Amino acid sequence: MSLPKEEVEKIAHLARISLSVQDIPLYTRHLSDILDFVEQMKSVDTTGITPMAHPLDALARLRADVVSETNLCSHFQTIAPQVEAGLYLVPKVIE
């Protein structure tokens, strides 16, 4: 699939990339190669293959959910200008 020069310029504009006139043929070729590869990947038979969330069978390392700090909420609320029902009151900034 060959992209026209106008499409590459449009993509560059949408991506907020500044391309010089000399760079456009290079980017046109590279983007066309990427789209050709995607088309090639579409033809691969993937029936019976389970989708993966990660290319490796890596497990997330989990840690115990243990409280490691004391609750200082009431201390910080004593020095706050305005507090109501455990919430900090602030001036309205959006109308």
C-alpha positions as CSV (number, residue, x, y, z in Angstrom):
1,M,0.0,0.0,0.0
2,S,1.6,3.2,-1.1
3,L,0.6,6.4,0.7
4,P,0.3,9.6,-1.3
5,K,2.4,12.6,-0.2
6,E,-0.7,14.4,0.9
7,E,-1.6,11.7,3.4
8,V,1.9,11.7,4.9
9,E,1.7,15.5,5.3
10,K,-1.8,15.1,6.9
11,I,-0.5,12.4,9.3
12,A,2.5,14.6,10.2
13,H,0.1,17.5,10.9
14,L,-2.2,15.5,13.1
15,A,0.9,14.1,15.0
16,R,2.2,17.7,15.3
17,I,5.5,16.6,13.6
18,S,7.3,19.1,11.4
19,L,8.6,17.5,8.2
20,S,10.9,19.1,5.8
21,V,10.2,18.7,2.0
22,Q,13.3,16.4,1.8
23,D,12.0,14.1,4.6
24,I,8.5,13.4,3.0
25,P,9.7,10.7,0.6
26,L,11.5,8.8,3.4
27,Y,8.5,9.0,5.7
28,T,6.2,8.0,2.8
29,R,8.2,4.9,2.2
30,H,8.5,4.0,5.9
31,L,4.8,4.5,6.6
32,S,3.9,2.5,3.5
33,D,6.1,-0.3,4.6
34,I,4.4,-0.4,8.0
35,L,1.0,-0.5,6.4
36,D,2.1,-3.3,4.1
37,F,3.4,-5.3,7.1
38,V,0.0,-4.8,8.9
39,E,-1.7,-6.1,5.8
40,Q,0.6,-9.1,5.8
41,M,-0.1,-9.8,9.4
42,K,-3.9,-9.8,8.7
43,S,-3.5,-12.8,6.5
44,V,-2.0,-14.9,9.3
45,D,-4.4,-17.6,10.6
46,T,-4.8,-17.0,14.4
47,T,-7.6,-19.4,15.1
48,G,-7.1,-21.4,18.2
49,I,-4.4,-19.0,19.6
50,T,-5.1,-17.5,22.9
51,P,-4.5,-13.7,23.1
52,M,-1.8,-12.7,25.5
53,A,-1.6,-9.7,27.8
54,H,2.2,-10.0,27.9
55,P,4.6,-11.7,25.5
56,L,6.3,-13.5,28.4
57,D,4.6,-15.7,31.0
58,A,5.5,-13.1,33.6
59,L,3.5,-12.9,36.8
60,A,3.0,-9.6,38.6
61,R,4.8,-9.5,41.9
62,L,2.3,-8.7,44.5
63,R,3.0,-7.5,48.0
64,A,0.8,-7.7,51.1
65,D,-1.5,-4.7,51.5
66,V,-0.2,-3.6,54.9
67,V,-0.6,-0.1,56.4
68,S,2.9,1.3,56.8
69,E,2.1,4.9,58.0
70,T,-0.1,6.2,60.7
71,N,-3.2,8.1,59.9
72,L,-2.4,11.8,60.3
73,C,-5.6,13.1,58.7
74,S,-7.0,14.7,61.8
75,H,-3.7,16.4,62.6
76,F,-3.6,17.9,59.1
77,Q,-7.2,19.0,59.2
78,T,-6.6,20.9,62.4
79,I,-4.3,23.3,60.5
80,A,-6.5,23.5,57.4
81,P,-8.4,26.8,57.0
82,Q,-11.8,25.0,56.4
83,V,-12.9,21.4,57.0
84,E,-16.3,19.9,57.0
85,A,-17.2,16.2,57.5
86,G,-13.6,15.2,57.1
87,L,-13.2,17.0,53.8
88,Y,-11.1,20.1,53.0
89,L,-13.2,23.0,51.8
90,V,-11.6,25.1,49.0
91,P,-12.7,28.1,47.0
92,K,-14.8,27.5,43.9
93,V,-12.6,27.9,40.9
94,I,-15.0,26.7,38.1
95,E,-18.3,28.4,37.5
